[in-house]
């Protein structure tokens, strides 16, 4: 099996190493600050079964995201170098690579579409969020009042982990069936209209909803020492301007798998690649 890994963060570096350990033939480039062997130049043979570009975002302002490279990589260079009909695994493409994918008939696959990838990444995301909460505060998560906004994959696992640490967990969910499950799993539950009555109790707030849920009116009710961590994708769910004005500590924790547990996240990527290649044989 031949894999080409191009740029990205530490999870791509660990993906390359994990694949090598399994006996794959791996070329990894524009990752030389992760491993000096992963140099900033293209391999002579570009015949690969699959190409891994940066995830979740690949291109910005015409450049490939290469935070672990000593040299920049123009997106146009990738557009020229990757062969026709390449299988490309990545996140969001910019204008240059979008055009190249159409012209060169690449098969572009987003690992985020795979359930195994989404579920696998909730583990380091939840752990990373709790770690961020712990290091930001002078109190314990144990015994504290924690609010989780949203009950998708991440919200559900996060609530379970917080309860395992001894926190008092309130989960906000719109659907009645979700609130029933929340209570069945041992947490407190409420709907969004009840938030004004409950939010002042909270010491830690974790948002997983990619829509405005914590506006200025709600932030005004929060306690001054609250810690608010937004784990959602853009456009996020917190009015950060209002939080700053009110003196509330609120921030975004993006790409936690790649930052908090890149080795684990690299393993999740490898599993998705194996599943993808296996599905293509069928």
Protein Blocks (a to p, Z undefined) as FASTA:
>chain_A
ZZddeehifklmmmmmmmmmnopacddehilmmpmklccbddfblcdfbdcdddfbfbgg
hiacdfkbcbdcdfklmmmmpcghiacddddddfklmmmmmmnopacddfklpmklmmmm
mmmmmmmmmmmmmmmpcbdfehpacddedjdfklmmmmmmmmmnopacddddfblklmmm
mmmnopacddfklmmmmmmmpmbdcdfbfcdfbdfklmmmpcfkbccddfbdcebjbdfk
lmmmnopacdddehklmmmmmmlmmmmmmmmmmmmmmmmmZZ
